[in-house]
Amino acid sequence: MAEHTRRLFFALWPDAAQRAALDAAGQALTGKRVRRVAADNLHLTMAFAGSVSAATQACLERQAAAIRAAPFALTINHAGYFPRPRILWIGPEDVPGGLWALAGALRQALVDCGISPGLHAFQAHVTVARKYSEGAPARSIAPLEWSIRDFRLVESVSTENGVRYRPLRSWPLEGE
């Protein structure tokens, strides 16, 4: 019998007010005629683990619990487009040091648990629309302030209505 796996990633998970603001920003960029990401799924992926066993999940949770980082402010003020996957996104124009440090620590957690973090460099963004065919030049948007006080381990669950993201655990940022 094949071992059960879960598709996991580490993410910054917005609270209800931040989620509403991110959703409104996405709607302002796209209008209603595109396939926007559901508001409940909005997040900023920090490190993607992929399909992992229960033992690897436990390793990731131990590594995450050992991370020490200070809370930081994140300003979402830029829109961009990834042409190959046809993704419209919003994110920070200037990535704060705290975000770089946390991304590096989470990437190292993957490595320490035997997971290759992949070849793509970290690019801070929140996907707001998929299969976006209109293209979009990079541009500034009205700034959204996001106070980052924790990070989460999230499961990607495929359903008949599409993918749903479910936070499993959370770790606070409590200073260095």
Chimera marker file (.cmm) of the C-alpha trace (Angstrom):
<marker_set name="trace">
<marker id="1" x="0.000" y="0.000" z="0.000" r="1" g="1" b="0" radius="0.5"/>
<marker id="2" x="1.339" y="3.422" z="-0.965" r="1" g="1" b="0" radius="0.5"/>
<marker id="3" x="2.216" y="5.818" z="1.810" r="1" g="1" b="0" radius="0.5"/>
<marker id="4" x="-0.239" y="8.704" z="2.278" r="1" g="1" b="0" radius="0.5"/>
<marker id="5" x="1.243" y="12.083" z="1.350" r="1" g="1" b="0" radius="0.5"/>
<marker id="6" x="0.103" y="15.658" z="1.663" r="1" g="1" b="0" radius="0.5"/>
<marker id="7" x="0.915" y="18.539" z="-0.687" r="1" g="1" b="0" radius="0.5"/>
<marker id="8" x="2.377" y="21.184" z="1.633" r="1" g="1" b="0" radius="0.5"/>
<marker id="9" x="3.903" y="24.635" z="1.570" r="1" g="1" b="0" radius="0.5"/>
<marker id="10" x="4.868" y="27.384" z="4.003" r="1" g="1" b="0" radius="0.5"/>
<marker id="11" x="2.998" y="30.657" z="3.563" r="1" g="1" b="0" radius="0.5"/>
<marker id="12" x="2.109" y="34.018" z="4.976" r="1" g="1" b="0" radius="0.5"/>
<marker id="13" x="-1.613" y="33.837" z="5.653" r="1" g="1" b="0" radius="0.5"/>
<marker id="14" x="-3.629" y="37.080" z="5.770" r="1" g="1" b="0" radius="0.5"/>
<marker id="15" x="-6.236" y="37.764" z="8.427" r="1" g="1" b="0" radius="0.5"/>
<marker id="16" x="-9.815" y="38.567" z="7.334" r="1" g="1" b="0" radius="0.5"/>
<marker id="17" x="-9.207" y="42.311" z="6.861" r="1" g="1" b="0" radius="0.5"/>
<marker id="18" x="-5.967" y="41.779" z="4.930" r="1" g="1" b="0" radius="0.5"/>
<marker id="19" x="-7.643" y="39.079" z="2.833" r="1" g="1" b="0" radius="0.5"/>
<marker id="20" x="-10.495" y="41.449" z="1.920" r="1" g="1" b="0" radius="0.5"/>
<marker id="21" x="-7.993" y="44.155" z="0.935" r="1" g="1" b="0" radius="0.5"/>
<marker id="22" x="-5.969" y="41.714" z="-1.200" r="1" g="1" b="0" radius="0.5"/>
<marker id="23" x="-9.157" y="40.458" z="-2.843" r="1" g="1" b="0" radius="0.5"/>
<marker id="24" x="-10.310" y="44.025" z="-3.584" r="1" g="1" b="0" radius="0.5"/>
<marker id="25" x="-6.913" y="44.833" z="-5.120" r="1" g="1" b="0" radius="0.5"/>
<marker id="26" x="-7.183" y="41.758" z="-7.329" r="1" g="1" b="0" radius="0.5"/>
<marker id="27" x="-10.681" y="42.688" z="-8.431" r="1" g="1" b="0" radius="0.5"/>
<marker id="28" x="-9.597" y="46.259" z="-9.217" r="1" g="1" b="0" radius="0.5"/>
<marker id="29" x="-6.868" y="44.877" z="-11.505" r="1" g="1" b="0" radius="0.5"/>
<marker id="30" x="-8.938" y="42.240" z="-13.284" r="1" g="1" b="0" radius="0.5"/>
<marker id="31" x="-12.586" y="43.148" z="-13.241" r="1" g="1" b="0" radius="0.5"/>
<marker id="32" x="-15.058" y="40.272" z="-13.178" r="1" g="1" b="0" radius="0.5"/>
<marker id="33" x="-14.391" y="38.478" z="-16.438" r="1" g="1" b="0" radius="0.5"/>
<marker id="34" x="-11.281" y="36.544" z="-15.407" r="1" g="1" b="0" radius="0.5"/>
<marker id="35" x="-10.576" y="33.546" z="-13.199" r="1" g="1" b="0" radius="0.5"/>
<marker id="36" x="-9.547" y="35.213" z="-9.981" r="1" g="1" b="0" radius="0.5"/>
<marker id="37" x="-8.170" y="33.272" z="-7.060" r="1" g="1" b="0" radius="0.5"/>
<marker id="38" x="-10.873" y="32.765" z="-4.415" r="1" g="1" b="0" radius="0.5"/>
<marker id="39" x="-10.464" y="35.154" z="-1.493" r="1" g="1" b="0" radius="0.5"/>
<marker id="40" x="-10.148" y="32.223" z="0.938" r="1" g="1" b="0" radius="0.5"/>
<marker id="41" x="-7.099" y="30.982" z="-1.006" r="1" g="1" b="0" radius="0.5"/>
<marker id="42" x="-5.124" y="34.247" z="-1.069" r="1" g="1" b="0" radius="0.5"/>
<marker id="43" x="-1.690" y="33.870" z="0.527" r="1" g="1" b="0" radius="0.5"/>
<marker id="44" x="2.000" y="34.501" z="-0.069" r="1" g="1" b="0" radius="0.5"/>
<marker id="45" x="3.936" y="31.251" z="-0.610" r="1" g="1" b="0" radius="0.5"/>
<marker id="46" x="7.263" y="31.248" z="1.206" r="1" g="1" b="0" radius="0.5"/>
<marker id="47" x="8.559" y="27.739" z="0.417" r="1" g="1" b="0" radius="0.5"/>
<marker id="48" x="6.915" y="24.862" z="-1.472" r="1" g="1" b="0" radius="0.5"/>
<marker id="49" x="7.530" y="21.373" z="-0.091" r="1" g="1" b="0" radius="0.5"/>
<marker id="50" x="5.355" y="19.402" z="-2.522" r="1" g="1" b="0" radius="0.5"/>
<marker id="51" x="3.892" y="15.963" z="-1.721" r="1" g="1" b="0" radius="0.5"/>
<marker id="52" x="5.451" y="14.762" z="1.514" r="1" g="1" b="0" radius="0.5"/>
<marker id="53" x="5.057" y="11.830" z="3.911" r="1" g="1" b="0" radius="0.5"/>
<marker id="54" x="3.943" y="12.164" z="7.531" r="1" g="1" b="0" radius="0.5"/>
<marker id="55" x="7.578" y="11.774" z="8.638" r="1" g="1" b="0" radius="0.5"/>
<marker id="56" x="8.703" y="14.605" z="6.353" r="1" g="1" b="0" radius="0.5"/>
<marker id="57" x="5.800" y="16.757" z="7.552" r="1" g="1" b="0" radius="0.5"/>
<marker id="58" x="6.928" y="16.155" z="11.143" r="1" g="1" b="0" radius="0.5"/>
<marker id="59" x="10.467" y="17.168" z="10.158" r="1" g="1" b="0" radius="0.5"/>
<marker id="60" x="9.163" y="20.375" z="8.524" r="1" g="1" b="0" radius="0.5"/>
<marker id="61" x="7.166" y="21.194" z="11.664" r="1" g="1" b="0" radius="0.5"/>
<marker id="62" x="10.258" y="20.679" z="13.884" r="1" g="1" b="0" radius="0.5"/>
<marker id="63" x="12.353" y="22.885" z="11.616" r="1" g="1" b="0" radius="0.5"/>
<marker id="64" x="9.662" y="25.581" z="11.530" r="1" g="1" b="0" radius="0.5"/>
<marker id="65" x="9.395" y="25.591" z="15.328" r="1" g="1" b="0" radius="0.5"/>
<marker id="66" x="13.135" y="26.315" z="15.551" r="1" g="1" b="0" radius="0.5"/>
<marker id="67" x="12.972" y="29.436" z="13.342" r="1" g="1" b="0" radius="0.5"/>
<marker id="68" x="13.515" y="32.687" z="15.225" r="1" g="1" b="0" radius="0.5"/>
<marker id="69" x="12.555" y="35.842" z="13.360" r="1" g="1" b="0" radius="0.5"/>
<marker id="70" x="11.126" y="39.219" z="14.249" r="1" g="1" b="0" radius="0.5"/>
<marker id="71" x="7.716" y="40.407" z="13.030" r="1" g="1" b="0" radius="0.5"/>
<marker id="72" x="7.913" y="42.827" z="10.109" r="1" g="1" b="0" radius="0.5"/>
<marker id="73" x="5.769" y="45.054" z="7.930" r="1" g="1" b="0" radius="0.5"/>
<marker id="74" x="5.084" y="44.173" z="4.314" r="1" g="1" b="0" radius="0.5"/>
<marker id="75" x="3.774" y="46.721" z="1.822" r="1" g="1" b="0" radius="0.5"/>
<marker id="76" x="1.956" y="45.236" z="-1.168" r="1" g="1" b="0" radius="0.5"/>
<marker id="77" x="2.229" y="48.009" z="-3.757" r="1" g="1" b="0" radius="0.5"/>
<marker id="78" x="3.063" y="46.428" z="-7.098" r="1" g="1" b="0" radius="0.5"/>
<marker id="79" x="1.292" y="44.309" z="-9.718" r="1" g="1" b="0" radius="0.5"/>
<marker id="80" x="3.050" y="41.974" z="-12.100" r="1" g="1" b="0" radius="0.5"/>
<marker id="81" x="2.494" y="39.140" z="-14.540" r="1" g="1" b="0" radius="0.5"/>
<marker id="82" x="4.195" y="35.772" z="-15.038" r="1" g="1" b="0" radius="0.5"/>
<marker id="83" x="3.586" y="35.050" z="-18.750" r="1" g="1" b="0" radius="0.5"/>
<marker id="84" x="4.446" y="31.323" z="-18.835" r="1" g="1" b="0" radius="0.5"/>
<marker id="85" x="1.866" y="30.220" z="-16.239" r="1" g="1" b="0" radius="0.5"/>
<marker id="86" x="-0.328" y="33.263" z="-17.121" r="1" g="1" b="0" radius="0.5"/>
<marker id="87" x="-0.524" y="34.470" z="-13.530" r="1" g="1" b="0" radius="0.5"/>
<marker id="88" x="-1.402" y="37.993" z="-12.460" r="1" g="1" b="0" radius="0.5"/>
<marker id="89" x="0.024" y="38.821" z="-9.042" r="1" g="1" b="0" radius="0.5"/>
<marker id="90" x="0.472" y="41.580" z="-6.486" r="1" g="1" b="0" radius="0.5"/>
<marker id="91" x="3.421" y="41.956" z="-4.150" r="1" g="1" b="0" radius="0.5"/>
<marker id="92" x="5.974" y="44.291" z="-2.634" r="1" g="1" b="0" radius="0.5"/>
<marker id="93" x="8.065" y="46.497" z="-4.904" r="1" g="1" b="0" radius="0.5"/>
<marker id="94" x="10.774" y="46.436" z="-2.234" r="1" g="1" b="0" radius="0.5"/>
<marker id="95" x="11.120" y="43.196" z="-0.278" r="1" g="1" b="0" radius="0.5"/>
<marker id="96" x="11.895" y="43.895" z="3.389" r="1" g="1" b="0" radius="0.5"/>
<marker id="97" x="14.879" y="42.183" z="5.002" r="1" g="1" b="0" radius="0.5"/>
<marker id="98" x="12.603" y="40.280" z="7.373" r="1" g="1" b="0" radius="0.5"/>
<marker id="99" x="10.837" y="38.628" z="4.450" r="1" g="1" b="0" radius="0.5"/>
<marker id="100" x="14.131" y="37.639" z="2.798" r="1" g="1" b="0" radius="0.5"/>
<marker id="101" x="15.392" y="36.199" z="6.097" r="1" g="1" b="0" radius="0.5"/>
<marker id="102" x="12.214" y="34.192" z="6.712" r="1" g="1" b="0" radius="0.5"/>
<marker id="103" x="12.192" y="32.884" z="3.127" r="1" g="1" b="0" radius="0.5"/>
<marker id="104" x="15.819" y="31.785" z="3.518" r="1" g="1" b="0" radius="0.5"/>
<marker id="105" x="15.121" y="30.037" z="6.833" r="1" g="1" b="0" radius="0.5"/>
<marker id="106" x="12.114" y="28.193" z="5.361" r="1" g="1" b="0" radius="0.5"/>
<marker id="107" x="14.072" y="27.200" z="2.278" r="1" g="1" b="0" radius="0.5"/>
<marker id="108" x="16.756" y="25.794" z="4.596" r="1" g="1" b="0" radius="0.5"/>
<marker id="109" x="14.040" y="23.888" z="6.499" r="1" g="1" b="0" radius="0.5"/>
<marker id="110" x="13.142" y="22.142" z="3.226" r="1" g="1" b="0" radius="0.5"/>
<marker id="111" x="16.777" y="21.216" z="2.620" r="1" g="1" b="0" radius="0.5"/>
<marker id="112" x="17.195" y="19.962" z="6.196" r="1" g="1" b="0" radius="0.5"/>
<marker id="113" x="14.211" y="17.665" z="5.662" r="1" g="1" b="0" radius="0.5"/>
<marker id="114" x="15.574" y="16.265" z="2.398" r="1" g="1" b="0" radius="0.5"/>
<marker id="115" x="13.484" y="18.375" z="0.016" r="1" g="1" b="0" radius="0.5"/>
<marker id="116" x="15.038" y="20.223" z="-2.897" r="1" g="1" b="0" radius="0.5"/>
<marker id="117" x="13.768" y="23.823" z="-2.814" r="1" g="1" b="0" radius="0.5"/>
<marker id="118" x="13.876" y="23.986" z="-6.605" r="1" g="1" b="0" radius="0.5"/>
<marker id="119" x="15.766" y="26.242" z="-8.930" r="1" g="1" b="0" radius="0.5"/>
<marker id="120" x="13.448" y="29.247" z="-8.870" r="1" g="1" b="0" radius="0.5"/>
<marker id="121" x="14.526" y="32.157" z="-6.718" r="1" g="1" b="0" radius="0.5"/>
<marker id="122" x="12.030" y="33.394" z="-4.129" r="1" g="1" b="0" radius="0.5"/>
<marker id="123" x="9.758" y="36.099" z="-5.520" r="1" g="1" b="0" radius="0.5"/>
<marker id="124" x="7.304" y="37.562" z="-3.016" r="1" g="1" b="0" radius="0.5"/>
<marker id="125" x="3.844" y="37.663" z="-4.574" r="1" g="1" b="0" radius="0.5"/>
<marker id="126" x="0.175" y="36.915" z="-3.999" r="1" g="1" b="0" radius="0.5"/>
<marker id="127" x="-1.474" y="35.277" z="-7.025" r="1" g="1" b="0" radius="0.5"/>
<marker id="128" x="-4.743" y="37.100" z="-7.751" r="1" g="1" b="0" radius="0.5"/>
<marker id="129" x="-5.695" y="35.548" z="-11.123" r="1" g="1" b="0" radius="0.5"/>
<marker id="130" x="-4.801" y="32.379" z="-13.048" r="1" g="1" b="0" radius="0.5"/>
<marker id="131" x="-5.047" y="31.712" z="-16.776" r="1" g="1" b="0" radius="0.5"/>
<marker id="132" x="-4.889" y="35.464" z="-17.256" r="1" g="1" b="0" radius="0.5"/>
<marker id="133" x="-4.495" y="35.998" z="-20.999" r="1" g="1" b="0" radius="0.5"/>
<marker id="134" x="-4.532" y="39.762" z="-21.203" r="1" g="1" b="0" radius="0.5"/>
<marker id="135" x="-0.982" y="40.208" z="-19.958" r="1" g="1" b="0" radius="0.5"/>
<marker id="136" x="-0.193" y="43.022" z="-17.622" r="1" g="1" b="0" radius="0.5"/>
<marker id="137" x="2.697" y="45.405" z="-17.482" r="1" g="1" b="0" radius="0.5"/>
<marker id="138" x="4.356" y="45.804" z="-14.110" r="1" g="1" b="0" radius="0.5"/>
<marker id="139" x="2.872" y="48.787" z="-12.333" r="1" g="1" b="0" radius="0.5"/>
<marker id="140" x="2.289" y="50.326" z="-8.956" r="1" g="1" b="0" radius="0.5"/>
<marker id="141" x="-0.973" y="49.809" z="-7.078" r="1" g="1" b="0" radius="0.5"/>
<marker id="142" x="-2.448" y="51.527" z="-4.020" r="1" g="1" b="0" radius="0.5"/>
<marker id="143" x="-0.344" y="50.285" z="-1.078" r="1" g="1" b="0" radius="0.5"/>
<marker id="144" x="-1.738" y="47.641" z="1.258" r="1" g="1" b="0" radius="0.5"/>
<marker id="145" x="-0.024" y="47.320" z="4.621" r="1" g="1" b="0" radius="0.5"/>
<marker id="146" x="0.346" y="43.790" z="5.983" r="1" g="1" b="0" radius="0.5"/>
<marker id="147" x="1.740" y="43.233" z="9.454" r="1" g="1" b="0" radius="0.5"/>
<marker id="148" x="3.521" y="39.859" z="9.392" r="1" g="1" b="0" radius="0.5"/>
<marker id="149" x="3.367" y="38.226" z="12.814" r="1" g="1" b="0" radius="0.5"/>
<marker id="150" x="3.436" y="34.511" z="11.930" r="1" g="1" b="0" radius="0.5"/>
<marker id="151" x="3.838" y="31.962" z="9.160" r="1" g="1" b="0" radius="0.5"/>
<marker id="152" x="1.908" y="28.779" z="8.457" r="1" g="1" b="0" radius="0.5"/>
<marker id="153" x="2.239" y="25.288" z="7.097" r="1" g="1" b="0" radius="0.5"/>
<marker id="154" x="-0.565" y="24.919" z="4.548" r="1" g="1" b="0" radius="0.5"/>
<marker id="155" x="-2.016" y="21.914" z="2.747" r="1" g="1" b="0" radius="0.5"/>
<marker id="156" x="-3.171" y="22.117" z="-0.859" r="1" g="1" b="0" radius="0.5"/>
<marker id="157" x="-6.320" y="19.982" z="-1.196" r="1" g="1" b="0" radius="0.5"/>
<marker id="158" x="-7.820" y="19.169" z="-4.604" r="1" g="1" b="0" radius="0.5"/>
<marker id="159" x="-11.619" y="19.117" z="-4.626" r="1" g="1" b="0" radius="0.5"/>
<marker id="160" x="-14.199" y="18.796" z="-7.387" r="1" g="1" b="0" radius="0.5"/>
<marker id="161" x="-14.568" y="22.589" z="-7.181" r="1" g="1" b="0" radius="0.5"/>
<marker id="162" x="-10.847" y="23.257" z="-7.534" r="1" g="1" b="0" radius="0.5"/>
<marker id="163" x="-7.951" y="23.597" z="-5.140" r="1" g="1" b="0" radius="0.5"/>
<marker id="164" x="-8.506" y="24.696" z="-1.556" r="1" g="1" b="0" radius="0.5"/>
<marker id="165" x="-5.728" y="25.723" z="0.820" r="1" g="1" b="0" radius="0.5"/>
<marker id="166" x="-5.986" y="24.639" z="4.432" r="1" g="1" b="0" radius="0.5"/>
<marker id="167" x="-3.619" y="25.998" z="7.109" r="1" g="1" b="0" radius="0.5"/>
<marker id="168" x="-2.429" y="23.164" z="9.370" r="1" g="1" b="0" radius="0.5"/>
<marker id="169" x="-0.089" y="24.882" z="11.846" r="1" g="1" b="0" radius="0.5"/>
<marker id="170" x="1.129" y="28.348" z="12.670" r="1" g="1" b="0" radius="0.5"/>
<marker id="171" x="4.344" y="29.674" z="14.249" r="1" g="1" b="0" radius="0.5"/>
<marker id="172" x="4.662" y="33.182" z="15.660" r="1" g="1" b="0" radius="0.5"/>
<marker id="173" x="7.409" y="35.608" z="14.756" r="1" g="1" b="0" radius="0.5"/>
<marker id="174" x="8.722" y="36.682" z="18.124" r="1" g="1" b="0" radius="0.5"/>
<marker id="175" x="11.960" y="38.527" z="17.596" r="1" g="1" b="0" radius="0.5"/>
<marker id="176" x="15.514" y="37.481" z="17.139" r="1" g="1" b="0" radius="0.5"/>
<link id1="1" id2="2" r="1" g="1" b="0" radius="0.2"/>
<link id1="2" id2="3" r="1" g="1" b="0" radius="0.2"/>
<link id1="3" id2="4" r="1" g="1" b="0" radius="0.2"/>
<link id1="4" id2="5" r="1" g="1" b="0" radius="0.2"/>
<link id1="5" id2="6" r="1" g="1" b="0" radius="0.2"/>
<link id1="6" id2="7" r="1" g="1" b="0" radius="0.2"/>
<link id1="7" id2="8" r="1" g="1" b="0" radius="0.2"/>
<link id1="8" id2="9" r="1" g="1" b="0" radius="0.2"/>
<link id1="9" id2="10" r="1" g="1" b="0" radius="0.2"/>
<link id1="10" id2="11" r="1" g="1" b="0" radius="0.2"/>
<link id1="11" id2="12" r="1" g="1" b="0" radius="0.2"/>
<link id1="12" id2="13" r="1" g="1" b="0" radius="0.2"/>
<link id1="13" id2="14" r="1" g="1" b="0" radius="0.2"/>
<link id1="14" id2="15" r="1" g="1" b="0" radius="0.2"/>
<link id1="15" id2="16" r="1" g="1" b="0" radius="0.2"/>
<link id1="16" id2="17" r="1" g="1" b="0" radius="0.2"/>
<link id1="17" id2="18" r="1" g="1" b="0" radius="0.2"/>
<link id1="18" id2="19" r="1" g="1" b="0" radius="0.2"/>
<link id1="19" id2="20" r="1" g="1" b="0" radius="0.2"/>
<link id1="20" id2="21" r="1" g="1" b="0" radius="0.2"/>
<link id1="21" id2="22" r="1" g="1" b="0" radius="0.2"/>
<link id1="22" id2="23" r="1" g="1" b="0" radius="0.2"/>
<link id1="23" id2="24" r="1" g="1" b="0" radius="0.2"/>
<link id1="24" id2="25" r="1" g="1" b="0" radius="0.2"/>
<link id1="25" id2="26" r="1" g="1" b="0" radius="0.2"/>
<link id1="26" id2="27" r="1" g="1" b="0" radius="0.2"/>
<link id1="27" id2="28" r="1" g="1" b="0" radius="0.2"/>
<link id1="28" id2="29" r="1" g="1" b="0" radius="0.2"/>
<link id1="29" id2="30" r="1" g="1" b="0" radius="0.2"/>
<link id1="30" id2="31" r="1" g="1" b="0" radius="0.2"/>
<link id1="31" id2="32" r="1" g="1" b="0" radius="0.2"/>
<link id1="32" id2="33" r="1" g="1" b="0" radius="0.2"/>
<link id1="33" id2="34" r="1" g="1" b="0" radius="0.2"/>
<link id1="34" id2="35" r="1" g="1" b="0" radius="0.2"/>
<link id1="35" id2="36" r="1" g="1" b="0" radius="0.2"/>
<link id1="36" id2="37" r="1" g="1" b="0" radius="0.2"/>
<link id1="37" id2="38" r="1" g="1" b="0" radius="0.2"/>
<link id1="38" id2="39" r="1" g="1" b="0" radius="0.2"/>
<link id1="39" id2="40" r="1" g="1" b="0" radius="0.2"/>
<link id1="40" id2="41" r="1" g="1" b="0" radius="0.2"/>
<link id1="41" id2="42" r="1" g="1" b="0" radius="0.2"/>
<link id1="42" id2="43" r="1" g="1" b="0" radius="0.2"/>
<link id1="43" id2="44" r="1" g="1" b="0" radius="0.2"/>
<link id1="44" id2="45" r="1" g="1" b="0" radius="0.2"/>
<link id1="45" id2="46" r="1" g="1" b="0" radius="0.2"/>
<link id1="46" id2="47" r="1" g="1" b="0" radius="0.2"/>
<link id1="47" id2="48" r="1" g="1" b="0" radius="0.2"/>
<link id1="48" id2="49" r="1" g="1" b="0" radius="0.2"/>
<link id1="49" id2="50" r="1" g="1" b="0" radius="0.2"/>
<link id1="50" id2="51" r="1" g="1" b="0" radius="0.2"/>
<link id1="51" id2="52" r="1" g="1" b="0" radius="0.2"/>
<link id1="52" id2="53" r="1" g="1" b="0" radius="0.2"/>
<link id1="53" id2="54" r="1" g="1" b="0" radius="0.2"/>
<link id1="54" id2="55" r="1" g="1" b="0" radius="0.2"/>
<link id1="55" id2="56" r="1" g="1" b="0" radius="0.2"/>
<link id1="56" id2="57" r="1" g="1" b="0" radius="0.2"/>
<link id1="57" id2="58" r="1" g="1" b="0" radius="0.2"/>
<link id1="58" id2="59" r="1" g="1" b="0" radius="0.2"/>
<link id1="59" id2="60" r="1" g="1" b="0" radius="0.2"/>
<link id1="60" id2="61" r="1" g="1" b="0" radius="0.2"/>
<link id1="61" id2="62" r="1" g="1" b="0" radius="0.2"/>
<link id1="62" id2="63" r="1" g="1" b="0" radius="0.2"/>
<link id1="63" id2="64" r="1" g="1" b="0" radius="0.2"/>
<link id1="64" id2="65" r="1" g="1" b="0" radius="0.2"/>
<link id1="65" id2="66" r="1" g="1" b="0" radius="0.2"/>
<link id1="66" id2="67" r="1" g="1" b="0" radius="0.2"/>
<link id1="67" id2="68" r="1" g="1" b="0" radius="0.2"/>
<link id1="68" id2="69" r="1" g="1" b="0" radius="0.2"/>
<link id1="69" id2="70" r="1" g="1" b="0" radius="0.2"/>
<link id1="70" id2="71" r="1" g="1" b="0" radius="0.2"/>
<link id1="71" id2="72" r="1" g="1" b="0" radius="0.2"/>
<link id1="72" id2="73" r="1" g="1" b="0" radius="0.2"/>
<link id1="73" id2="74" r="1" g="1" b="0" radius="0.2"/>
<link id1="74" id2="75" r="1" g="1" b="0" radius="0.2"/>
<link id1="75" id2="76" r="1" g="1" b="0" radius="0.2"/>
<link id1="76" id2="77" r="1" g="1" b="0" radius="0.2"/>
<link id1="77" id2="78" r="1" g="1" b="0" radius="0.2"/>
<link id1="78" id2="79" r="1" g="1" b="0" radius="0.2"/>
<link id1="79" id2="80" r="1" g="1" b="0" radius="0.2"/>
<link id1="80" id2="81" r="1" g="1" b="0" radius="0.2"/>
<link id1="81" id2="82" r="1" g="1" b="0" radius="0.2"/>
<link id1="82" id2="83" r="1" g="1" b="0" radius="0.2"/>
<link id1="83" id2="84" r="1" g="1" b="0" radius="0.2"/>
<link id1="84" id2="85" r="1" g="1" b="0" radius="0.2"/>
<link id1="85" id2="86" r="1" g="1" b="0" radius="0.2"/>
<link id1="86" id2="87" r="1" g="1" b="0" radius="0.2"/>
<link id1="87" id2="88" r="1" g="1" b="0" radius="0.2"/>
<link id1="88" id2="89" r="1" g="1" b="0" radius="0.2"/>
<link id1="89" id2="90" r="1" g="1" b="0" radius="0.2"/>
<link id1="90" id2="91" r="1" g="1" b="0" radius="0.2"/>
<link id1="91" id2="92" r="1" g="1" b="0" radius="0.2"/>
<link id1="92" id2="93" r="1" g="1" b="0" radius="0.2"/>
<link id1="93" id2="94" r="1" g="1" b="0" radius="0.2"/>
<link id1="94" id2="95" r="1" g="1" b="0" radius="0.2"/>
<link id1="95" id2="96" r="1" g="1" b="0" radius="0.2"/>
<link id1="96" id2="97" r="1" g="1" b="0" radius="0.2"/>
<link id1="97" id2="98" r="1" g="1" b="0" radius="0.2"/>
<link id1="98" id2="99" r="1" g="1" b="0" radius="0.2"/>
<link id1="99" id2="100" r="1" g="1" b="0" radius="0.2"/>
<link id1="100" id2="101" r="1" g="1" b="0" radius="0.2"/>
<link id1="101" id2="102" r="1" g="1" b="0" radius="0.2"/>
<link id1="102" id2="103" r="1" g="1" b="0" radius="0.2"/>
<link id1="103" id2="104" r="1" g="1" b="0" radius="0.2"/>
<link id1="104" id2="105" r="1" g="1" b="0" radius="0.2"/>
<link id1="105" id2="106" r="1" g="1" b="0" radius="0.2"/>
<link id1="106" id2="107" r="1" g="1" b="0" radius="0.2"/>
<link id1="107" id2="108" r="1" g="1" b="0" radius="0.2"/>
<link id1="108" id2="109" r="1" g="1" b="0" radius="0.2"/>
<link id1="109" id2="110" r="1" g="1" b="0" radius="0.2"/>
<link id1="110" id2="111" r="1" g="1" b="0" radius="0.2"/>
<link id1="111" id2="112" r="1" g="1" b="0" radius="0.2"/>
<link id1="112" id2="113" r="1" g="1" b="0" radius="0.2"/>
<link id1="113" id2="114" r="1" g="1" b="0" radius="0.2"/>
<link id1="114" id2="115" r="1" g="1" b="0" radius="0.2"/>
<link id1="115" id2="116" r="1" g="1" b="0" radius="0.2"/>
<link id1="116" id2="117" r="1" g="1" b="0" radius="0.2"/>
<link id1="117" id2="118" r="1" g="1" b="0" radius="0.2"/>
<link id1="118" id2="119" r="1" g="1" b="0" radius="0.2"/>
<link id1="119" id2="120" r="1" g="1" b="0" radius="0.2"/>
<link id1="120" id2="121" r="1" g="1" b="0" radius="0.2"/>
<link id1="121" id2="122" r="1" g="1" b="0" radius="0.2"/>
<link id1="122" id2="123" r="1" g="1" b="0" radius="0.2"/>
<link id1="123" id2="124" r="1" g="1" b="0" radius="0.2"/>
<link id1="124" id2="125" r="1" g="1" b="0" radius="0.2"/>
<link id1="125" id2="126" r="1" g="1" b="0" radius="0.2"/>
<link id1="126" id2="127" r="1" g="1" b="0" radius="0.2"/>
<link id1="127" id2="128" r="1" g="1" b="0" radius="0.2"/>
<link id1="128" id2="129" r="1" g="1" b="0" radius="0.2"/>
<link id1="129" id2="130" r="1" g="1" b="0" radius="0.2"/>
<link id1="130" id2="131" r="1" g="1" b="0" radius="0.2"/>
<link id1="131" id2="132" r="1" g="1" b="0" radius="0.2"/>
<link id1="132" id2="133" r="1" g="1" b="0" radius="0.2"/>
<link id1="133" id2="134" r="1" g="1" b="0" radius="0.2"/>
<link id1="134" id2="135" r="1" g="1" b="0" radius="0.2"/>
<link id1="135" id2="136" r="1" g="1" b="0" radius="0.2"/>
<link id1="136" id2="137" r="1" g="1" b="0" radius="0.2"/>
<link id1="137" id2="138" r="1" g="1" b="0" radius="0.2"/>
<link id1="138" id2="139" r="1" g="1" b="0" radius="0.2"/>
<link id1="139" id2="140" r="1" g="1" b="0" radius="0.2"/>
<link id1="140" id2="141" r="1" g="1" b="0" radius="0.2"/>
<link id1="141" id2="142" r="1" g="1" b="0" radius="0.2"/>
<link id1="142" id2="143" r="1" g="1" b="0" radius="0.2"/>
<link id1="143" id2="144" r="1" g="1" b="0" radius="0.2"/>
<link id1="144" id2="145" r="1" g="1" b="0" radius="0.2"/>
<link id1="145" id2="146" r="1" g="1" b="0" radius="0.2"/>
<link id1="146" id2="147" r="1" g="1" b="0" radius="0.2"/>
<link id1="147" id2="148" r="1" g="1" b="0" radius="0.2"/>
<link id1="148" id2="149" r="1" g="1" b="0" radius="0.2"/>
<link id1="149" id2="150" r="1" g="1" b="0" radius="0.2"/>
<link id1="150" id2="151" r="1" g="1" b="0" radius="0.2"/>
<link id1="151" id2="152" r="1" g="1" b="0" radius="0.2"/>
<link id1="152" id2="153" r="1" g="1" b="0" radius="0.2"/>
<link id1="153" id2="154" r="1" g="1" b="0" radius="0.2"/>
<link id1="154" id2="155" r="1" g="1" b="0" radius="0.2"/>
<link id1="155" id2="156" r="1" g="1" b="0" radius="0.2"/>
<link id1="156" id2="157" r="1" g="1" b="0" radius="0.2"/>
<link id1="157" id2="158" r="1" g="1" b="0" radius="0.2"/>
<link id1="158" id2="159" r="1" g="1" b="0" radius="0.2"/>
<link id1="159" id2="160" r="1" g="1" b="0" radius="0.2"/>
<link id1="160" id2="161" r="1" g="1" b="0" radius="0.2"/>
<link id1="161" id2="162" r="1" g="1" b="0" radius="0.2"/>
<link id1="162" id2="163" r="1" g="1" b="0" radius="0.2"/>
<link id1="163" id2="164" r="1" g="1" b="0" radius="0.2"/>
<link id1="164" id2="165" r="1" g="1" b="0" radius="0.2"/>
<link id1="165" id2="166" r="1" g="1" b="0" radius="0.2"/>
<link id1="166" id2="167" r="1" g="1" b="0" radius="0.2"/>
<link id1="167" id2="168" r="1" g="1" b="0" radius="0.2"/>
<link id1="168" id2="169" r="1" g="1" b="0" radius="0.2"/>
<link id1="169" id2="170" r="1" g="1" b="0" radius="0.2"/>
<link id1="170" id2="171" r="1" g="1" b="0" radius="0.2"/>
<link id1="171" id2="172" r="1" g="1" b="0" radius="0.2"/>
<link id1="172" id2="173" r="1" g="1" b="0" radius="0.2"/>
<link id1="173" id2="174" r="1" g="1" b="0" radius="0.2"/>
<link id1="174" id2="175" r="1" g="1" b="0" radius="0.2"/>
<link id1="175" id2="176" r="1" g="1" b="0" radius="0.2"/>
</marker_set>
